């Protein structure tokens, strides 16, 4: 799922740790969309989502032998 903003869609996070942040942004998007504060919140959210994806990819794989 996602919601639209003036700068494009904001997608639900793949990482559950960002779910509450996403919900706050979504809840207030109609009121704040287009404001500098809202744009900063979306940018921080997107950056965190990307960083958490990269951390997940960089995790070492442990195999039982």
C-alpha positions as CSV (number, residue, x, y, z in Angstrom):
1,X,0.0,0.0,0.0
2,X,1.0,3.6,-0.3
3,X,-0.4,7.1,-0.2
4,X,0.2,9.9,-2.7
5,X,1.9,13.2,-1.9
6,X,2.7,16.2,-4.1
7,X,6.1,14.7,-4.7
8,X,4.9,11.2,-5.5
9,X,3.9,8.1,-3.6
10,X,5.2,7.0,-0.2
11,X,5.1,3.2,0.1
12,X,4.6,1.1,3.3
13,X,7.9,0.1,4.8
14,X,9.3,-3.4,4.3
15,X,10.8,-3.2,7.8
16,X,8.3,-3.4,10.6
17,X,10.3,-1.0,12.8
18,X,9.2,1.9,10.5
19,X,5.5,1.0,10.6
20,X,4.6,3.6,13.2
21,X,6.6,6.4,11.5
22,X,4.9,5.6,8.2
23,X,1.5,5.7,9.9
24,X,2.2,9.1,11.4
25,X,3.3,10.5,8.1
26,X,0.2,9.0,6.3
27,X,-2.2,10.3,9.0
28,X,-0.9,13.9,8.7
29,X,-0.2,13.9,5.0
30,X,-3.4,15.6,4.0
31,X,-2.8,18.5,6.3
32,X,1.0,18.8,6.0
33,X,1.7,17.8,2.3
34,X,3.7,20.4,0.6
35,X,5.2,21.9,3.7
36,X,8.9,21.9,4.3
37,X,8.4,19.9,7.6
38,X,6.4,17.2,5.8
39,X,9.0,17.0,3.0
40,X,11.7,16.5,5.6
41,X,9.7,13.8,7.4
42,X,9.2,11.9,4.1
43,X,12.9,12.3,3.3
44,X,14.0,10.9,6.7
45,X,11.5,8.1,6.4
46,X,12.8,7.2,2.9
47,X,16.4,7.3,4.0
48,X,15.7,5.1,7.0
49,X,13.9,2.6,4.8
50,X,16.8,2.5,2.4
51,X,19.4,2.2,5.2
52,X,17.5,-0.7,6.8
53,X,17.2,-2.5,3.4
54,X,21.0,-2.1,3.0
55,X,21.7,-3.4,6.5
56,X,19.6,-6.4,5.8
57,X,21.5,-7.2,2.6
58,X,24.8,-6.8,4.3
59,X,24.1,-9.2,7.2
60,X,26.4,-12.2,7.2
61,X,24.8,-15.5,6.3
62,X,25.4,-18.2,8.9
63,X,25.1,-21.7,7.8
64,X,25.0,-24.8,10.0
65,X,27.4,-27.4,8.9
